């Protein structure tokens, strides 16, 4: 007679199933509710002795307000988490702060309406290219809930990621028309700080103002600022001032696009002023011009018509 092997990963009791679905130690599942296609779990932290750090006095539960959070879907069904929080009250009559709310970052971060696991998942999804609207539709919540969570966790990731700052010796500053504001479509600009050596964005600042950009550069570690040898810019007087004041040892380099653009703007009026009058030139008369490679050659006006923008020299 063969002995039946018991699978240790199979949970039969409903309470055990819900507890495994939550996956948090010292957090109890109080209720499971399904309203149509929507599922909600109500949870509460296991009561434990609490003391207020300021005075060291014992505290007790004063209120249990319920806060609702958006959680990850389960088997394709949208799910939310109702967290019965603990508002504690200090029993010390001389304590200045009488009540405070217990937090648990494992369940949800402060000022975030997504659970921690949902917020981390949403941050990864948006970071890999999905739009906030797509992620919000999958979580069955509004756009602002997802965007606020991604912003919160994205800032924490940027602050923790120091490698993107430590491996470069050349940075670049460039402005971008970010958003149009007001009835007159006033353009608000953002500044992109890039690692031009490794082709990676370091940060995006919500302004092109000298004070804001200089404050960001100056707030970086001193070793990082001393390591920067080159600063790329687009001939902006603001960015040039930032480099001159904050990174005076860095050589300022103008990117090729704006250098060629400036050369064209300078040469075009000169070429237009010295261009011969077409009525005074014979049909078979040859005229000089500069080709794409920069070499001067002769061509007949009748055999090679060119628009005025082709003229670079006379």
C-alpha positions as CSV (number, residue, x, y, z in Angstrom):
1,X,0.0,0.0,0.0
2,X,1.5,3.3,-1.1
3,X,1.6,6.1,1.4
4,X,0.1,9.4,0.2
5,X,2.6,12.3,0.5
6,X,1.2,15.4,2.2
7,X,1.9,18.6,0.4
8,X,3.2,21.2,3.0
9,X,2.4,24.1,0.6
10,X,-1.4,23.4,0.5
11,X,-3.5,25.5,2.9
12,X,-7.0,24.4,3.6
13,X,-8.3,26.6,6.4
14,X,-9.8,29.9,5.1
15,X,-8.0,32.0,7.7
16,X,-4.6,30.4,6.7
17,X,-5.3,31.2,3.1
18,X,-6.1,34.8,3.8
19,X,-3.0,35.1,6.1
20,X,-0.8,33.7,3.3
21,X,-2.4,36.1,0.8
22,X,-1.4,39.0,3.1
23,X,2.0,37.6,3.9
24,X,2.9,40.0,6.8
25,X,4.0,38.9,10.2
26,X,2.1,40.3,13.3
27,X,-0.7,41.5,11.0
28,X,-4.1,39.8,11.3
29,X,-6.8,39.5,8.7
30,X,-10.1,40.5,10.4
31,X,-12.5,40.2,7.5
32,X,-12.8,39.3,3.8
33,X,-15.5,41.1,1.8
34,X,-16.4,40.9,-1.9
35,X,-18.7,43.5,-3.5
36,X,-19.3,42.5,-7.0
37,X,-15.9,42.3,-8.8
38,X,-14.1,44.1,-6.0
39,X,-12.4,42.3,-3.1
40,X,-11.3,43.9,0.2
41,X,-9.3,42.6,3.1
42,X,-9.5,44.3,6.5
43,X,-6.3,43.9,8.6
44,X,-5.0,45.1,11.9
45,X,-1.7,45.0,13.6
46,X,-1.3,42.6,16.5
47,X,-1.5,44.5,19.8
48,X,1.8,44.9,21.5
49,X,3.1,47.1,24.4
50,X,3.9,50.5,23.1
51,X,5.8,53.4,24.7
52,X,6.1,57.0,23.5
53,X,9.8,57.6,22.6
54,X,9.7,61.2,23.7
55,X,8.9,60.6,27.4
56,X,9.1,56.8,27.6
57,X,5.6,56.6,29.1
58,X,3.3,53.7,28.4
59,X,0.6,54.2,25.7
60,X,-2.7,52.6,24.9
61,X,-5.0,52.4,21.9
62,X,-7.1,55.5,21.7
63,X,-8.9,55.0,18.4
64,X,-9.0,52.6,15.5
65,X,-9.6,54.6,12.3
66,X,-9.9,52.5,9.1
67,X,-7.9,53.7,6.1
68,X,-8.5,52.1,2.7
69,X,-5.5,51.3,0.3
70,X,-5.3,50.0,-3.2
71,X,-3.6,46.6,-3.3
72,X,-2.4,44.4,-6.1
73,X,-5.1,42.4,-8.0
74,X,-5.7,38.8,-7.0
75,X,-6.4,36.4,-9.9
76,X,-7.3,39.3,-12.1
77,X,-9.7,40.8,-9.5
78,X,-9.1,44.3,-8.1
79,X,-8.4,44.2,-4.4
80,X,-8.1,46.9,-1.7
81,X,-6.8,46.7,1.8
82,X,-8.7,48.2,4.8
83,X,-6.2,48.9,7.5
84,X,-7.6,49.4,11.0
85,X,-4.9,51.6,12.3
86,X,-4.0,52.3,16.0
87,X,-4.1,55.9,17.2
88,X,-2.1,55.7,20.5
89,X,-2.5,57.9,23.5
90,X,0.2,58.5,26.0
91,X,-0.8,57.9,29.6
92,X,1.8,60.3,31.0
93,X,-0.2,63.5,32.0
94,X,2.9,65.7,31.6
95,X,3.6,64.5,28.0
96,X,3.2,67.4,25.5
97,X,2.0,65.1,22.6
98,X,-1.0,63.2,23.7
99,X,-1.8,61.1,20.6
100,X,-0.1,59.8,17.6
101,X,-0.7,57.2,14.8
102,X,1.3,54.0,14.6
103,X,2.7,53.4,11.1
104,X,4.0,50.2,9.5
105,X,5.8,50.7,6.2
106,X,5.4,47.0,5.4
107,X,1.7,47.7,4.9
108,X,1.8,51.2,3.3
109,X,4.0,54.2,3.4
110,X,2.9,57.5,4.9
111,X,0.9,59.8,2.6
112,X,0.5,57.0,0.0
113,X,-2.8,55.3,-0.9
114,X,-1.2,52.3,-2.4
115,X,0.0,49.4,-0.3
116,X,3.8,49.0,-0.2
117,X,3.8,46.0,-2.5
118,X,1.4,47.7,-5.0
119,X,3.5,50.9,-4.9
120,X,6.7,49.1,-5.6
121,X,5.1,47.2,-8.4
122,X,3.7,50.4,-9.9
123,X,7.1,52.1,-9.7
124,X,8.7,49.2,-11.6
125,X,6.0,49.2,-14.3
126,X,6.2,53.0,-14.9
127,X,10.0,52.9,-14.8
128,X,10.1,50.3,-17.5
129,X,7.9,52.3,-19.9
130,X,4.3,51.8,-19.1
131,X,2.1,54.9,-18.6
132,X,0.6,55.9,-15.3
133,X,-2.9,55.6,-16.9
134,X,-2.3,52.0,-17.9
135,X,-1.1,51.0,-14.4
136,X,-4.0,52.9,-12.8
137,X,-6.5,51.0,-15.0
138,X,-5.0,47.7,-14.0
139,X,-5.1,48.6,-10.3
140,X,-8.7,50.0,-10.7
141,X,-7.8,53.4,-9.2
142,X,-7.4,57.0,-10.3
143,X,-4.3,58.5,-12.0
144,X,-3.2,60.6,-9.1
145,X,-3.1,57.7,-6.7
146,X,-0.6,55.9,-8.9
147,X,1.4,59.0,-9.8
148,X,1.8,60.1,-6.1
149,X,3.1,56.6,-5.2
150,X,5.5,56.4,-8.1
151,X,6.8,59.9,-7.2
152,X,7.3,59.0,-3.6
153,X,9.1,55.7,-4.3
154,X,11.0,57.2,-7.3
155,X,12.5,59.9,-5.1
156,X,13.6,57.3,-2.6
157,X,15.3,55.3,-5.4
158,X,17.1,58.4,-6.8
159,X,18.4,59.3,-3.3
160,X,19.6,55.7,-2.8
161,X,21.2,55.4,-6.2
162,X,24.6,57.0,-5.9
163,X,26.2,55.0,-8.7
164,X,24.8,57.3,-11.3
165,X,26.7,60.2,-9.8
166,X,30.0,58.5,-9.0
167,X,31.0,57.2,-12.4
168,X,31.1,60.3,-14.6
169,X,33.5,63.0,-15.3
170,X,31.3,65.0,-17.8
171,X,27.8,66.3,-17.3
172,X,25.4,68.2,-19.5
173,X,22.7,70.8,-18.8
174,X,19.9,71.3,-21.3
175,X,16.4,72.9,-21.1
176,X,13.2,71.3,-22.3
177,X,9.8,72.9,-22.8
178,X,8.0,70.9,-20.1
179,X,4.4,72.2,-19.9
180,X,2.2,75.1,-21.1
181,X,0.6,77.1,-18.3
182,X,-2.3,79.6,-18.3
183,X,-4.6,80.8,-20.9
184,X,-1.8,82.4,-22.9
185,X,0.1,79.1,-23.1
186,X,3.0,80.3,-21.0
187,X,5.8,77.7,-21.4
188,X,7.4,76.3,-18.2
189,X,10.9,74.8,-18.8
190,X,12.7,71.9,-17.1
191,X,16.4,71.3,-16.9
192,X,17.9,67.9,-17.6
193,X,21.1,67.0,-15.9
194,X,22.7,64.2,-17.8
195,X,25.8,62.1,-17.7
196,X,27.1,62.7,-21.2
197,X,30.0,60.3,-20.7
198,X,27.7,57.2,-20.0
199,X,24.6,58.5,-21.8
200,X,22.4,58.5,-18.6
201,X,20.0,61.0,-17.0
202,X,21.1,62.1,-13.6
203,X,18.1,64.1,-12.7
204,X,15.4,66.4,-14.1
205,X,14.9,69.8,-12.4
206,X,11.5,71.6,-12.6
207,X,13.1,74.9,-13.6
208,X,15.9,76.5,-15.7
209,X,16.4,79.2,-13.1
210,X,20.0,79.8,-12.1
211,X,19.3,79.5,-8.4
212,X,17.6,76.2,-8.7
213,X,20.1,74.6,-11.0
214,X,23.1,75.9,-9.1
215,X,21.6,74.7,-5.8
216,X,21.3,71.1,-7.2
217,X,24.9,71.0,-8.5
218,X,26.2,72.6,-5.3
219,X,24.4,70.1,-3.1
220,X,26.3,67.1,-4.6
221,X,29.3,65.6,-2.7
222,X,32.5,67.6,-2.9
223,X,34.4,64.6,-4.4
224,X,31.8,64.4,-7.2
225,X,32.2,68.1,-8.0
226,X,36.0,67.8,-8.1
227,X,35.8,64.9,-10.5
228,X,33.8,66.8,-13.1
229,X,36.2,67.8,-15.9
230,X,33.7,68.9,-18.6
231,X,30.4,70.6,-18.7
232,X,28.2,70.5,-21.8
233,X,25.7,73.2,-22.5
234,X,23.7,74.9,-25.3
235,X,25.2,78.4,-25.1
236,X,22.8,79.3,-22.4
237,X,24.1,82.2,-20.3
238,X,22.4,80.7,-17.2
239,X,24.1,77.3,-17.5
240,X,27.4,79.0,-18.3
241,X,27.1,80.9,-15.1
242,X,26.3,77.7,-13.1
243,X,29.4,76.1,-14.4
244,X,31.6,79.2,-13.8
245,X,30.4,79.6,-10.2
246,X,29.8,76.0,-9.0
247,X,32.2,74.0,-11.2
248,X,34.9,76.6,-12.1
249,X,37.5,73.9,-13.0
250,X,35.2,72.2,-15.6
251,X,35.8,73.0,-19.2
252,X,32.6,74.3,-20.8
253,X,31.8,72.5,-24.1
254,X,29.1,73.6,-26.5
255,X,27.3,70.7,-28.1
256,X,27.7,70.3,-31.9
257,X,24.0,71.1,-32.7
258,X,24.0,74.5,-31.2
259,X,27.6,75.3,-32.4
260,X,26.6,74.6,-36.1
261,X,23.3,76.4,-35.6
262,X,25.1,79.5,-34.4
263,X,27.6,79.3,-37.3
264,X,24.7,79.2,-39.8
265,X,23.0,82.2,-38.1
266,X,26.2,84.2,-38.4
267,X,27.0,83.2,-42.0
268,X,23.6,83.4,-43.5
269,X,23.3,87.3,-43.4
270,X,26.9,87.6,-44.8
271,X,26.1,85.2,-47.7
272,X,22.9,87.1,-48.4
273,X,24.7,90.5,-48.5
274,X,27.4,89.4,-50.9
275,X,25.2,87.3,-53.2
276,X,25.4,88.5,-56.8
277,X,22.4,90.0,-58.5
278,X,20.9,87.2,-60.6
279,X,19.9,89.6,-63.4
280,X,23.6,90.7,-63.9
281,X,24.9,87.1,-64.4
282,X,24.9,85.5,-67.8
283,X,23.2,82.1,-68.1
284,X,26.4,80.3,-68.8
285,X,28.5,82.2,-66.1
286,X,30.1,80.1,-63.4
287,X,29.8,81.0,-59.8
288,X,31.6,79.6,-56.7
289,X,29.9,77.9,-53.8
290,X,30.8,75.6,-50.9
291,X,29.5,72.1,-51.0
292,X,28.5,69.8,-48.1
293,X,32.1,68.7,-47.6
294,X,33.2,72.3,-47.3
295,X,35.2,72.3,-50.5
296,X,34.8,75.2,-53.0
297,X,33.8,74.3,-56.5
298,X,32.4,76.0,-59.6
299,X,29.1,75.3,-61.2
300,X,27.0,76.8,-63.9
301,X,23.9,78.6,-62.7
302,X,21.9,77.2,-65.7
303,X,22.9,73.5,-65.0
304,X,22.8,73.6,-61.1
305,X,20.0,75.8,-59.7
306,X,20.2,76.2,-55.9
307,X,18.0,77.8,-53.4
308,X,19.3,80.8,-51.5
309,X,20.0,78.6,-48.4
310,X,22.7,76.8,-50.4
311,X,24.9,79.9,-50.6
312,X,27.6,80.0,-48.1
313,X,30.4,82.0,-49.7
314,X,30.9,84.4,-52.6
